[in-house]
Amino acid sequence: MSNATQLINSIPVDPLTGAISVPIYQTSTFVQEAPGVNKGFDYARTGNPTRATLEQIIAQLENGKVGIAFGSGLAAIDAIVKLLQSGDEILAVDDIYGGAFRLFTQVYEKFGIKVNFVDTSDVENVFNAITPKTKLIWLETPTNPTLKISDIASIAKVAKAHGCLLCVDNTFASPALQQPLSLGADIVMHSATKYLGGHCDLIAGVVVTKEKELGEKVKFIQNACGAILAPFDSWLVIRGIETLHLRVKQHCLNAQVVAEFLETHPAVDKVFYPGLKTHPNHDIAKKQSKGFGGIVSFSLKDDTNEAAVQFVTQTKLFKLAESLGGVKSLVSHPANMTHKTIPVEKRRAAGVADSLVRLSVGLEEVEDLVADIEQALNKTIQNKKNIQHKTVPANC
Ligand SMILES: *Cc1c(COP(=O)(O)O)cnc(C)c1O
């Protein structure tokens, strides 16, 4: 049975009424027959049937034992860090999601948890950076926004040999393309705000663990700290997941065409997309995932802030916004948006050029998307010429 069929078939029909859509249990508590005698639920922070259904679906999708749904991706990351103790260290991918960087360094460092950042796209770097205090290795693959790829299976072996947990933030790939637990990771997490939800209409996060015991620990932390996903948002994520395979397949097809087009345009300098043969870890991406995802980044030959701002304000179908993974195409300028708080030199060193533009390629007809990018690139060149033309007489 194909993955898509298996997924759609696994979404349960309501045993009480036969409703084909998962019911939304909008309740805070559950009536008990006698103290402690209930139908599996007592208080809705601890468990809610709608959320529980989502948790089962995502655990199955990621090939894990326990799924836990949170109020945001960052709440999911927060619960994982709480598995650690003061004095422990995290080894994290250097091109990490900005919110995870902020959480690790500005919240958890003051509780005595240290973070070391390395370029995990070379497994040797991971091996060399591990210390006896390293308890958690944190990967994103592909990363944001330079689409770096790390070899999950090789890093899992290093993690195991050193007795530390491996967590993969699988937001960019989605379980439709990549299942880190099957490659040896212990934990996988998602910002379900992105491809799992898929429609830019909610904020949510999920954690899935390979082992039951570790999952129970994360569940305990969630119940103790309270960062749960609401019933309606759980339902929205379930509805999003129903079309995950179909959407992701088309995101990949569209992104490949867009990336190949960008490579041919004279205004474009570098194109970052794991599906291009020019990507340094194209072979690893091909080995560990079923496709290359819907995110494409590129820099301009005119590597300036102004040129990038020209481009991102000229596109019509690609809407200028943070976030990704939805049906509608989005464009963002990391140097001015998501990565603005990172010091300029540090940002450039991490490969985020001033002119780097990130596209979340949506589900519009790909010819229309390419035409939109082409007209915006042409206008960017044209406007620059006009500006230069105007400034020449002034300088004379
Ligand atoms: C968006 C995102 C997050 C954070 O998720 P929220 O749902 O916004 O809290 C974490 N990791 C990655 C890779 C993301 O893109």
The ligand as a Gaussian input file, in Angstrom:
#p B3LYP/6-31G(d) Opt

LIG

0 1
 C        8.963000      27.858000      11.738000
 C       10.015000      26.936000      12.194000
 C       10.175000      26.611000      13.551000
 C        9.342000      27.246000      14.643000
 O        8.020000      26.879000      14.577000
 P        6.778000      27.795000      15.060000
 O        5.617000      26.964000      14.708000
 O        6.883000      29.094000      14.309000
 O        6.961000      27.999000      16.533000
 C       11.155000      25.691000      13.890000
 N       11.958000      25.145000      12.953000
 C       11.853000      25.448000      11.645000
 C       12.772000      24.802000      10.663000
 C       10.881000      26.347000      11.214000
 O       10.786000      26.658000       9.913000

